Amino acid sequence: MKASQALAGNLQMVLNDLIELHLQGKQAHWNLVGTNFRDLHLQLDEIIASARLFADQTAERMRALHGLPDGRSSTVSAGTRLEGFPGGLTSTKDTVKLITARLEQTVKTMRDVHDEVDEEDPTSADLLHAAISRLEQLAWMVNAEIMAASASVTAPAED
């Protein structure tokens, strides 16, 4: 099978966000300060590793379909849908919010292109499914660092 321009373009959009997520994760990792530093530092390693793995799988899938993945910094920065990450030191609380937003945007990009990808190549859509599942899990886990228990969530009443 040879990828259409649309399929290759959709996969490139995903690749851009995954590469950018990896880079922003490293920026956060290197400049993190504050409470729960070590735990969040290690969580960022997990996010970075997942972003790199999914970027590699996406690029290799593109090559398998005779597409040409472009991981050059100029292409990634021009094509990513992720907001830029702030420079300088970033508190753990702010980092959680920033990284959660980037994880969610990366997933949104995947969901936005999913149906078109699935229509042409269900195998590529399967890669998106795996990435979405893992990145949503990581977003939940990192965001739990700053979530407060809700008063409206209570245990079931005993009879």
N, C-alpha and C positions, 0 to 999 in steps of 0.2 A: 504494500500500500504506500502511496505517496501522499503526503499531507497537502491539502489545499492551502492557499494563502491565508484563508480565514483561520484554519486550524493552527497553522504555524504562528500566526499573529496572536491568537488566544493563548497558546502555550508560552509565547514570548512575554506576554503581559504577566503571566503567572511567574515566569522565571525572573523577570525584573523585580517583582515584589519579594520573592524569596531571597534573592541575592541582597536586596536592600535590607530585608529583615535581619539577615545574617550580619551585615555590616553595622546596622544600628544596634543590634544585640552586643556586638563587640565594643562599640562606643559606650554603651551603658555599663557593660562589664568592667571596663577600664576606669570609669569615672564615678563609680557608685560610692556613696558615703551614707552612714546613718545606721539606725537600728535595724537589726536582722541582716546586716551586711553580708555575712558569710552565707546564710541560707539563700538570699536572693542572688548572690554572686554565682552560686552553684546552679540555681534554677536558670539563670541566663545561659550558662554552659549548655544546659539541655535544650533550650530554645535555639541557640546558635547551631548546635549539632543537628537538630531536626531541620532547620532551615537549609543548612548545607546539603543534607541528605536529599531532601525533596527537590532542591535546585538541581542537584546532579542527576536525579532520576528524571526530572522534566527535560533537562538538556539532552540526556541520552535517549529519551523517547523521541524527541524532535529529530535527532540524528537517525534513529531507526526508521523514521518516516521521511527521510531525505530532506528534512528541514535543517536550517542553519541557526542554532542557538547563538545569541550574541550576549556575552557576559561582560563586555567592555564597560568600564565605569561610565563613560559618556552615554552609552545606550541605556544602562540601568538608571542613571540619574534623570535622564530625559523621559524615561518610560514608566517609572514607578508611580504607583498611586499612593504610596506612603508619604506622610508629611516628614519633613526633615527632623532629625533629632537634635536637640539643643547641645551646644558645646559646653565645656566646663564641667565642674562637679555637679552631680544630680543626686538628690536625696533618694533614699530607698522608696519612700512613699510616692514621690513624683515619678520615679523610674517604673514602679508598678503600673501606674496610670498610663505612662507613655508606651510601655512595652505591650500592655494589654490592648491599647488602641491599635498598635501596629499589627499585632497578631490578628485582631478582629478585621482590620482592613485587608490583610493578606487573604484571609478566609473569604471576605466579601468578593474580592477579585476572582477567586476560584469559583465561587457560587455564581457570579455574574456571567462567566464564560462556560459554565458547566454544560448547559443544555446544548449549545452549539458544538462543544467538544464531543459530548456523548452521541449526538446525532451522526457525526462523521466517524468517530473512533471511540467505541466503548472502552477499549483498553486504556487509552489516555484518560478517560473519565474515571476509571478505577484508580489511577494514580492520584487524581484530584480527591477522590473519596478518602483515601488513606491519609493524605496530607490534611484535609479538612478535619478529620476525626482527631488527629494528633494535635494540630494547632489549636483547635477548640479546647481540648483537654488542657494544654499548656496555658491557655488564656485563663481558664477557670482556676487552675492551680496558682498561677502567679497573682491573679486578682484577689484570691482568698487571703493573701497577706494583709490586705487593708480593709477587707469586708468586716462589717460588724454584724453580729447576730441580730436578726429582726425580732422585735417584741411580738410581732403578729404570728410568728412561727412558734407553735406550742406543741407539746406532746399530746397525743390523743387522750381524751378523758377516760378515766377508768370507770367501769360500771360496777 
